[in-house]
């Protein structure tokens, strides 16, 4: 057994004891981070198995003691699609770029539902894991990352329904379908970027947790879920592309439904916004991470 003591005054005093002549074991020293941007990615990699179990726990908890289980991943977007089709497609007569409105809406609802669930879960993840954070050391970054990744299971289940709808309407996939993982990755980083900010802020300011549902609702109607980007005036397109989900949703419709390729400027601006939000979220999260156990 090895005991190591490092005093706070910076001295190099060390005390080592060996019991019963056993081989000494290495000592793990947890120290506060220094500098502006230190994420300890090596520690995150070393705890990758914990990340897997956190994701699996989130999936199991979501459907535990439910009657229809994972069918909720299909029922939610399908019912929303039916509602959108009746209100926006039939009553409001919103155009769908020549596509069946139900398919037009469902293709957008898949990435949006993933994005909204990832934000909702990751934003409240640190507070929900308060008992774990205050008792055990591990990279805190794993908590929002696992919460933002778990909804991919729901996305995969609902994607099967989308493929069936495409066959029903006679829309054959093209080579552009290979770009779907790229747009999904963009949605993942966008959700994680927002989740890092919200989860860290929610630890200190619990008002953030109450504001998350409102933020998601507002963001939904600010994204081209129920309407095409073509309805946005040309002069506002660049400003509209600051919403990263605009690029993701239009990318899904192009890759799966054969719509005209999205404007490069819109996609580039959306990608840059996601990158800036993600880097900023990582920096802020790393700066306040050491206070989580005391505040949460």
C-alpha contacts under 8 A as a table, 3 or more apart, distances in Angstrom:
res1	aa1	res2	aa2	distance
1	X	17	X	6.86
1	X	18	X	5.59
1	X	19	X	6.08
1	X	22	X	7.19
1	X	23	X	7.43
1	X	24	X	5.55
1	X	25	X	6.03
2	X	16	X	5.75
2	X	17	X	5.76
2	X	18	X	6.33
2	X	24	X	5.68
2	X	25	X	5.76
2	X	26	X	6.97
2	X	27	X	6.55
3	X	15	X	6.43
3	X	16	X	5.24
3	X	17	X	6.30
3	X	27	X	7.03
4	X	14	X	5.68
4	X	15	X	5.44
4	X	16	X	5.92
4	X	27	X	6.62
5	X	13	X	7.02
5	X	14	X	5.32
5	X	15	X	6.01
6	X	10	X	7.35
6	X	11	X	7.14
6	X	12	X	6.58
6	X	13	X	6.30
6	X	14	X	6.36
7	X	10	X	6.05
7	X	11	X	6.25
7	X	12	X	7.70
7	X	13	X	7.25
8	X	11	X	7.62
18	X	21	X	6.02
18	X	22	X	6.56
18	X	23	X	7.59
18	X	24	X	6.54
19	X	22	X	6.05
32	X	290	X	6.93
33	X	38	X	6.73
33	X	290	X	7.94
34	X	38	X	7.17
35	X	38	X	6.61
36	X	283	X	7.01
36	X	287	X	6.97
37	X	283	X	5.65
37	X	286	X	6.80
37	X	287	X	7.65
38	X	283	X	7.96
38	X	286	X	6.57
39	X	282	X	7.66
39	X	286	X	6.07
40	X	43	X	5.41
40	X	44	X	6.62
40	X	139	X	7.95
41	X	44	X	4.88
41	X	45	X	6.22
42	X	45	X	5.10
42	X	46	X	6.22
43	X	46	X	4.97
43	X	47	X	6.27
43	X	139	X	6.67
44	X	47	X	5.21
44	X	48	X	6.31
44	X	139	X	5.98
44	X	141	X	7.64
44	X	142	X	7.13
45	X	48	X	5.09
46	X	49	X	7.78
47	X	50	X	5.30
47	X	51	X	6.62
47	X	138	X	7.44
47	X	139	X	7.65
48	X	51	X	4.96
48	X	52	X	6.45
49	X	52	X	5.06
49	X	53	X	6.41
50	X	53	X	5.11
50	X	54	X	6.09
50	X	142	X	8.00
51	X	54	X	5.11
51	X	55	X	6.24
51	X	142	X	5.91
51	X	143	X	7.79
51	X	145	X	7.99
51	X	146	X	6.10
52	X	55	X	5.23
52	X	56	X	6.20
52	X	146	X	7.69
53	X	56	X	4.97
53	X	57	X	5.93
54	X	57	X	5.03
54	X	58	X	6.25
54	X	143	X	7.49
54	X	146	X	5.98
54	X	147	X	7.98
55	X	58	X	5.20
55	X	59	X	6.38
55	X	146	X	4.99
55	X	147	X	6.77
55	X	149	X	6.95
55	X	150	X	5.28
56	X	59	X	5.17
56	X	60	X	6.20
56	X	150	X	7.45
57	X	60	X	5.16
57	X	61	X	6.00
58	X	61	X	5.23
58	X	62	X	6.15
58	X	146	X	7.95
58	X	147	X	7.06
58	X	150	X	6.43
59	X	62	X	5.30
59	X	63	X	6.81
59	X	150	X	6.18
59	X	151	X	7.81
59	X	153	X	7.76
60	X	63	X	5.60
60	X	64	X	5.78
61	X	64	X	5.08
63	X	66	X	5.52
63	X	69	X	5.17
63	X	70	X	6.43
64	X	69	X	7.41
65	X	69	X	7.87
66	X	69	X	5.16
68	X	71	X	5.57
68	X	72	X	6.84
69	X	72	X	6.34
70	X	73	X	5.64
70	X	74	X	7.66
70	X	154	X	7.64
71	X	74	X	5.26
71	X	75	X	6.14
72	X	75	X	4.85
72	X	76	X	5.91
73	X	76	X	6.02
73	X	77	X	7.27
73	X	154	X	5.00
73	X	155	X	7.40
73	X	157	X	6.53
73	X	158	X	6.08
74	X	77	X	5.96
74	X	78	X	6.15
74	X	154	X	7.80
74	X	157	X	6.87
74	X	158	X	5.09
74	X	161	X	7.43
75	X	78	X	5.18
75	X	79	X	5.95
76	X	79	X	5.45
76	X	80	X	6.25
77	X	80	X	5.03
77	X	81	X	5.97
77	X	106	X	6.99
77	X	109	X	6.36
77	X	110	X	7.08
77	X	113	X	7.39
77	X	158	X	7.67
78	X	81	X	5.01
78	X	82	X	6.27
78	X	106	X	7.36
79	X	82	X	5.09
79	X	83	X	6.25
80	X	83	X	5.07
80	X	84	X	6.09
81	X	84	X	5.09
81	X	85	X	6.00
81	X	102	X	6.12
81	X	105	X	6.07
81	X	106	X	5.66
81	X	109	X	7.57
82	X	85	X	5.10
82	X	86	X	6.29
82	X	102	X	7.07
83	X	86	X	5.30
83	X	87	X	6.16
84	X	87	X	5.25
84	X	88	X	5.35
84	X	89	X	6.66
84	X	102	X	7.80
84	X	105	X	7.21
84	X	226	X	6.79
85	X	88	X	5.66
85	X	89	X	4.53
85	X	90	X	6.25
85	X	101	X	6.23
85	X	102	X	5.63
85	X	105	X	7.56
86	X	89	X	5.69
86	X	90	X	5.00
86	X	91	X	6.38
87	X	90	X	5.91
87	X	91	X	5.11
87	X	92	X	6.17
88	X	91	X	5.82
88	X	92	X	4.69
88	X	93	X	5.98
88	X	94	X	5.66
88	X	226	X	6.92
89	X	92	X	6.04
89	X	93	X	4.92
89	X	94	X	5.51
89	X	95	X	7.40
89	X	101	X	6.03
89	X	102	X	7.96
90	X	93	X	5.41
94	X	227	X	6.49
95	X	98	X	7.39
95	X	101	X	7.88
95	X	227	X	7.02
95	X	228	X	7.28
96	X	99	X	5.49
96	X	100	X	6.94
96	X	101	X	5.64
96	X	104	X	6.31
96	X	227	X	6.83
96	X	228	X	6.32
97	X	228	X	7.09
97	X	259	X	7.90
99	X	103	X	7.18
99	X	104	X	6.16
100	X	103	X	5.49
100	X	104	X	6.06
101	X	104	X	4.76
101	X	105	X	5.97
102	X	105	X	5.27
102	X	106	X	6.05
103	X	106	X	5.09
103	X	107	X	6.05
103	X	162	X	7.77
103	X	165	X	6.88
103	X	166	X	7.49
104	X	107	X	5.59
104	X	108	X	6.81
104	X	253	X	7.43
105	X	108	X	5.30
105	X	109	X	6.13
105	X	225	X	6.23
105	X	226	X	5.94
106	X	109	X	4.88
106	X	110	X	6.39
106	X	162	X	7.21
107	X	110	X	5.77
107	X	111	X	7.64
107	X	162	X	6.98
107	X	249	X	7.87
107	X	252	X	6.84
107	X	253	X	6.37
107	X	256	X	7.91
108	X	111	X	6.03
108	X	112	X	6.25
108	X	224	X	7.67
108	X	225	X	5.24
108	X	226	X	7.94
108	X	249	X	5.43
108	X	250	X	7.93
108	X	252	X	7.10
108	X	253	X	7.13
109	X	112	X	4.91
109	X	113	X	5.64
109	X	225	X	6.45
110	X	113	X	5.37
110	X	114	X	6.37
110	X	155	X	6.34
110	X	158	X	7.11
110	X	159	X	7.23
111	X	114	X	5.16
111	X	115	X	6.09
111	X	155	X	7.48
111	X	184	X	7.06
111	X	187	X	7.04
111	X	248	X	7.51
111	X	249	X	6.78
111	X	252	X	7.96
112	X	115	X	4.96
112	X	116	X	6.06
112	X	220	X	7.62
112	X	225	X	7.58
112	X	245	X	7.58
112	X	249	X	7.59
113	X	116	X	5.20
113	X	117	X	6.03
113	X	155	X	7.90
114	X	117	X	5.29
114	X	118	X	6.01
114	X	151	X	5.83
114	X	152	X	6.66
114	X	154	X	7.50
114	X	155	X	6.19
115	X	118	X	5.17
115	X	119	X	6.23
115	X	187	X	6.36
115	X	188	X	7.16
115	X	190	X	7.86
115	X	191	X	5.60
116	X	119	X	5.23
116	X	120	X	6.11
116	X	191	X	7.74
116	X	216	X	6.16
117	X	120	X	5.09
117	X	121	X	6.04
117	X	148	X	7.73
117	X	151	X	6.47
118	X	121	X	5.34
118	X	122	X	5.85
118	X	147	X	6.37
118	X	148	X	4.25
118	X	149	X	7.02
118	X	150	X	7.70
118	X	151	X	6.20
118	X	191	X	5.91
118	X	192	X	7.43
118	X	195	X	7.45
119	X	122	X	5.30
119	X	123	X	5.66
119	X	148	X	6.75
119	X	191	X	5.53
119	X	192	X	7.25
119	X	194	X	6.65
119	X	195	X	5.22
119	X	212	X	7.97
120	X	123	X	5.39
120	X	124	X	6.60
120	X	195	X	7.84
120	X	212	X	6.57
120	X	213	X	7.30
120	X	216	X	7.99
121	X	124	X	5.52
121	X	125	X	5.81
121	X	144	X	7.83
121	X	147	X	5.46
121	X	148	X	6.71
122	X	125	X	4.79
122	X	126	X	7.67
122	X	143	X	7.54
122	X	144	X	4.58
122	X	145	X	7.22
122	X	146	X	7.84
122	X	147	X	4.79
122	X	148	X	5.48
122	X	192	X	7.52
122	X	195	X	5.04
122	X	196	X	7.36
122	X	198	X	7.77
122	X	199	X	6.23
123	X	126	X	7.53
123	X	144	X	7.28
123	X	194	X	7.96
123	X	195	X	4.95
123	X	196	X	7.18
123	X	197	X	7.78
123	X	198	X	4.81
123	X	199	X	4.10
123	X	200	X	7.86
123	X	202	X	7.02
123	X	209	X	7.08
123	X	212	X	7.49
124	X	127	X	5.63
124	X	128	X	6.16
124	X	198	X	7.78
124	X	199	X	5.78
124	X	202	X	6.97
124	X	209	X	6.41
125	X	128	X	5.09
125	X	129	X	6.15
125	X	143	X	6.26
125	X	144	X	5.83
125	X	147	X	6.53
125	X	199	X	6.47
126	X	129	X	5.08
126	X	130	X	6.19
126	X	133	X	7.78
126	X	143	X	6.50
126	X	144	X	7.06
126	X	199	X	6.03
126	X	200	X	7.50
126	X	202	X	7.96
126	X	203	X	6.80
126	X	296	X	7.80
127	X	130	X	5.12
127	X	199	X	7.78
127	X	202	X	7.31
127	X	203	X	6.06
127	X	296	X	6.26
128	X	131	X	8.00
129	X	132	X	5.36
129	X	133	X	6.14
129	X	143	X	7.76
130	X	133	X	5.13
130	X	134	X	6.07
130	X	293	X	7.60
130	X	296	X	5.86
131	X	134	X	5.44
131	X	135	X	6.38
132	X	135	X	5.46
132	X	136	X	5.90
133	X	136	X	5.81
133	X	137	X	6.89
133	X	138	X	7.95
133	X	140	X	7.53
133	X	292	X	7.49
133	X	293	X	5.80
134	X	292	X	7.92
134	X	293	X	4.63
134	X	294	X	7.36
134	X	296	X	7.72
139	X	142	X	5.96
140	X	143	X	5.77
140	X	144	X	7.90
140	X	289	X	6.94
141	X	144	X	6.05
141	X	145	X	6.31
141	X	285	X	7.92
142	X	145	X	5.07
142	X	146	X	5.91
143	X	146	X	5.41
143	X	147	X	6.32
144	X	147	X	4.97
144	X	148	X	6.06
144	X	192	X	7.30
144	X	195	X	6.58
144	X	196	X	6.55
144	X	199	X	7.09
145	X	148	X	5.20
145	X	149	X	6.14
145	X	192	X	6.67
146	X	149	X	5.08
146	X	150	X	6.07
147	X	150	X	5.61
147	X	151	X	7.62
148	X	151	X	6.61
148	X	188	X	7.20
148	X	191	X	6.69
148	X	192	X	5.98
148	X	195	X	7.42
149	X	152	X	5.78
149	X	188	X	7.40
150	X	153	X	6.11
151	X	154	X	5.26
151	X	155	X	6.48
152	X	155	X	4.85
152	X	156	X	6.16
153	X	156	X	5.20
153	X	157	X	6.42
154	X	157	X	5.20
154	X	158	X	6.22
155	X	158	X	5.25
155	X	159	X	5.95
156	X	159	X	5.09
156	X	160	X	6.91
157	X	160	X	5.73
157	X	161	X	7.51
158	X	161	X	5.30
158	X	162	X	6.70
159	X	162	X	4.98
159	X	163	X	6.37
160	X	163	X	5.18
160	X	164	X	6.42
161	X	164	X	5.05
161	X	165	X	6.25
162	X	165	X	5.00
162	X	166	X	6.20
163	X	166	X	5.10
163	X	167	X	6.42
164	X	167	X	5.18
164	X	168	X	6.22
165	X	168	X	4.91
165	X	169	X	6.26
166	X	169	X	5.30
166	X	170	X	6.06
166	X	171	X	5.06
166	X	172	X	6.92
166	X	257	X	7.98
167	X	170	X	4.94
167	X	171	X	5.94
167	X	172	X	6.89
168	X	171	X	7.78
171	X	257	X	6.82
173	X	176	X	7.64
173	X	177	X	6.27
173	X	256	X	6.13
173	X	257	X	7.35
173	X	258	X	7.88
174	X	177	X	5.77
174	X	255	X	7.60
174	X	256	X	7.49
174	X	258	X	7.52
175	X	178	X	5.94
176	X	179	X	5.66
176	X	180	X	7.76
176	X	254	X	7.40
176	X	255	X	4.60
176	X	256	X	7.09
176	X	258	X	7.86
177	X	180	X	5.52
177	X	255	X	4.64
177	X	256	X	5.54
178	X	181	X	6.93
178	X	255	X	7.45
179	X	182	X	5.23
179	X	183	X	6.59
179	X	255	X	6.26
180	X	183	X	5.27
180	X	184	X	6.11
180	X	251	X	7.71
180	X	252	X	6.30
180	X	255	X	6.27
180	X	256	X	7.75
181	X	184	X	4.91
181	X	185	X	5.97
182	X	185	X	5.10
182	X	186	X	6.30
183	X	186	X	4.90
183	X	187	X	6.28
183	X	248	X	5.48
183	X	251	X	6.40
183	X	252	X	6.83
184	X	187	X	4.99
184	X	188	X	6.19
184	X	248	X	7.42
185	X	188	X	4.92
185	X	189	X	6.26
186	X	189	X	5.27
186	X	190	X	6.12
186	X	248	X	6.89
186	X	271	X	7.35
186	X	274	X	7.54
187	X	190	X	5.00
187	X	191	X	6.07
187	X	244	X	7.91
187	X	245	X	7.02
187	X	248	X	6.42
188	X	191	X	5.19
188	X	192	X	6.05
189	X	192	X	4.96
189	X	193	X	5.85
189	X	274	X	6.78
189	X	275	X	7.91
189	X	278	X	6.80
190	X	193	X	5.10
190	X	194	X	6.35
190	X	244	X	6.95
190	X	245	X	7.97
190	X	274	X	5.27
190	X	277	X	7.59
190	X	278	X	7.06
191	X	194	X	5.30
191	X	195	X	5.87
192	X	195	X	4.78
192	X	196	X	5.94
192	X	278	X	7.11
193	X	196	X	5.39
193	X	197	X	6.74
193	X	274	X	7.12
193	X	277	X	5.49
193	X	278	X	4.13
193	X	279	X	7.63
193	X	280	X	7.92
193	X	281	X	5.61
193	X	282	X	7.69
194	X	197	X	5.36
194	X	198	X	6.19
194	X	277	X	7.10
194	X	278	X	7.47
194	X	281	X	7.22
195	X	198	X	5.08
195	X	199	X	5.72
196	X	199	X	5.39
196	X	200	X	6.14
196	X	278	X	7.98
196	X	281	X	5.32
196	X	282	X	6.86
196	X	285	X	6.38
197	X	200	X	5.49
197	X	201	X	6.14
197	X	281	X	5.24
197	X	284	X	7.25
197	X	285	X	6.98
198	X	201	X	5.13
198	X	202	X	5.79
198	X	208	X	6.80
199	X	202	X	5.06
199	X	203	X	6.53
200	X	203	X	5.55
200	X	204	X	7.40
200	X	284	X	7.95
200	X	285	X	6.06
200	X	288	X	7.25
200	X	289	X	7.63
201	X	204	X	5.64
201	X	205	X	5.81
201	X	206	X	7.85
201	X	208	X	6.83
202	X	205	X	4.92
202	X	206	X	4.98
202	X	207	X	7.08
202	X	208	X	5.17
202	X	209	X	5.99
203	X	206	X	6.48
203	X	292	X	6.85
203	X	295	X	6.74
203	X	296	X	5.49
204	X	295	X	6.54
204	X	296	X	7.21
205	X	208	X	6.04
206	X	209	X	5.49
206	X	210	X	7.21
207	X	210	X	5.24
207	X	211	X	6.32
208	X	211	X	4.97
208	X	212	X	6.21
209	X	212	X	5.46
209	X	213	X	7.98
210	X	213	X	6.77
210	X	214	X	7.81
211	X	214	X	5.35
211	X	215	X	6.12
212	X	215	X	4.98
212	X	216	X	6.19
213	X	216	X	5.17
213	X	217	X	6.21
214	X	217	X	5.10
214	X	218	X	6.11
215	X	218	X	5.22
215	X	219	X	5.99
216	X	219	X	5.05
216	X	220	X	6.07
217	X	220	X	5.21
217	X	221	X	6.88
218	X	221	X	5.66
218	X	222	X	6.36
219	X	222	X	4.88
219	X	223	X	6.23
220	X	223	X	5.29
220	X	224	X	7.94
220	X	225	X	7.02
221	X	224	X	7.23
221	X	225	X	7.20
221	X	226	X	7.72
222	X	243	X	7.95
223	X	243	X	7.26
223	X	245	X	6.29
223	X	246	X	5.56
224	X	227	X	5.13
224	X	228	X	5.51
224	X	229	X	5.96
224	X	246	X	6.07
224	X	249	X	6.94
224	X	250	X	7.74
225	X	228	X	7.42
225	X	249	X	7.30
227	X	231	X	7.22
228	X	231	X	5.93
228	X	232	X	7.93
229	X	232	X	5.47
229	X	246	X	7.84
229	X	250	X	7.69
230	X	233	X	7.40
232	X	236	X	6.66
232	X	237	X	6.45
233	X	236	X	5.49
233	X	237	X	6.51
234	X	237	X	5.24
235	X	238	X	7.28
236	X	239	X	5.34
236	X	240	X	5.97
237	X	240	X	4.93
237	X	241	X	6.13
237	X	266	X	7.40
238	X	241	X	5.16
238	X	242	X	7.08
238	X	265	X	7.45
238	X	266	X	6.32
238	X	269	X	7.73
239	X	242	X	5.59
240	X	243	X	5.98
240	X	246	X	7.52
241	X	244	X	6.53
241	X	246	X	6.05
241	X	247	X	6.71
241	X	266	X	5.09
241	X	267	X	7.36
241	X	269	X	6.17
241	X	270	X	5.64
242	X	269	X	6.27
242	X	270	X	5.56
242	X	273	X	6.40
243	X	246	X	5.60
243	X	247	X	7.57
243	X	270	X	6.34
243	X	273	X	7.82
244	X	247	X	5.62
244	X	248	X	6.58
244	X	269	X	7.99
244	X	270	X	4.39
244	X	271	X	6.78
244	X	273	X	6.60
244	X	274	X	6.30
245	X	248	X	4.80
245	X	249	X	5.90
245	X	270	X	7.59
246	X	249	X	5.45
246	X	250	X	6.14
246	X	270	X	7.46
247	X	250	X	5.29
247	X	251	X	5.87
247	X	262	X	7.73
247	X	266	X	6.37
247	X	267	X	5.15
247	X	270	X	5.83
247	X	271	X	7.94
248	X	251	X	5.02
248	X	252	X	6.27
249	X	252	X	5.11
249	X	253	X	6.36
250	X	253	X	5.14
250	X	254	X	6.19
250	X	262	X	6.40
251	X	254	X	5.15
251	X	255	X	6.05
251	X	261	X	7.73
251	X	262	X	6.51
252	X	255	X	5.14
252	X	256	X	5.94
252	X	257	X	7.86
253	X	256	X	5.39
253	X	257	X	5.24
253	X	258	X	6.93
253	X	259	X	6.16
254	X	257	X	5.62
254	X	258	X	5.00
254	X	259	X	4.43
254	X	260	X	6.12
254	X	261	X	5.77
254	X	262	X	7.05
255	X	258	X	6.14
255	X	259	X	7.59
262	X	266	X	7.27
262	X	267	X	7.04
263	X	266	X	5.39
263	X	267	X	6.48
264	X	267	X	5.19
264	X	268	X	5.98
265	X	268	X	5.13
265	X	269	X	6.10
266	X	269	X	5.35
266	X	270	X	6.17
267	X	270	X	5.15
267	X	271	X	6.11
268	X	271	X	5.15
268	X	272	X	6.18
269	X	272	X	5.12
269	X	273	X	6.16
270	X	273	X	5.15
270	X	274	X	6.28
271	X	274	X	5.14
271	X	275	X	6.22
272	X	275	X	5.04
272	X	276	X	6.11
273	X	276	X	5.16
273	X	277	X	6.07
274	X	277	X	5.19
274	X	278	X	5.97
275	X	278	X	5.11
275	X	279	X	6.15
276	X	279	X	5.34
276	X	280	X	6.04
277	X	280	X	5.11
277	X	281	X	5.92
278	X	281	X	5.06
278	X	282	X	6.19
279	X	282	X	5.14
279	X	283	X	6.26
280	X	283	X	5.17
280	X	284	X	6.18
281	X	284	X	5.22
281	X	285	X	5.89
282	X	285	X	5.10
282	X	286	X	6.03
283	X	286	X	5.27
283	X	287	X	6.26
284	X	287	X	5.13
284	X	288	X	6.44
285	X	288	X	5.50
285	X	289	X	5.67
286	X	289	X	5.22
286	X	290	X	7.80
287	X	290	X	7.30
288	X	291	X	5.70
288	X	292	X	7.07
289	X	292	X	5.52
290	X	293	X	7.19
291	X	294	X	5.45
291	X	295	X	6.24
292	X	295	X	5.30
292	X	296	X	5.54
293	X	296	X	5.74
